[in-house]
Each structure stands twice: as structure tokens, then as C-alpha cells.
Amino acid sequence: MNEIVEKIAKILYEKKAHDIVALDVSELTVITECMVIASGRSTIQVRTLSEEVEERLTNEMGIDPIRKEGQQDGRWVVLDYGSVLVHIFHTQEREFYRLDKLWEADQNRIALPFEDEED
């Protein structure tokens, strides 16, 4: 599972997503084990980020999303990979919903290799 989380986070980082956060929510919900949350600055970037994650996970790891929502609007896209949910927000939606703050608890944040480099 951490391999998938790191791969998703790396793809998002390479495509210039902002505020990438990975959380282990296995102790908080039965819906999924991990969430990767990131932001894009425009609806076009949000759609592009989600398409890139989906395409590369399919091509490089043979993993397709079970379900996906929001790609057409590009404000909040969810890619459901079962054990990992990917949330890609437009900056305004992320600030409004504060999903990462809702699910962040104690020490459940997953360290990502590029975190010190983010602006």
C-alpha cells in the first residue's frame, strides 16, 4: 500500500500539485486505509493531475480506479483505488472542505520523500 501512496504522491509532485499530504486513516474509518490529498490551482490542472495519476497507475502498475468522481467539473476529483483514496482539489474547495484537517489525527501523516522541497 505504501508503494501505491508514494507512487501517487510522486506523480502529483512531478506534475506540480500543491500541498500534497498522505494520511494513514486505517484506524479512523473502514472506507479506506490511506488518503492522498493534493491541490491544483485551476480546474484544468485538477483534471490534468487526476488524468495523469490514473493513466500512470494503469500503465506502470496495472492498477485501475474502482470509481472516479468529479473529473468533468475539475473542482474536486476523487479516484478510488480501494485501499487508497486520492482527493485532488481546486485550491478554493480544499480550503473550504479542509479534508486533510478532518482526517489528520495524532501521528497518521505518512512522510513523503519530497516534503522538504515543497514551496
PyMOL commands that set and color helices and strands:
alter all, ss='L'
color gray80, all
select helices_A, chain A and resi 2-14+43-61+91-97+99-103+115-117
alter helices_A, ss='H'
color red, helices_A
select strands_A, chain A and resi 18-24+34-40+67-69+76-80+84-90
alter strands_A, ss='S'
color yellow, strands_A
deselect
rebuild
show_as cartoon
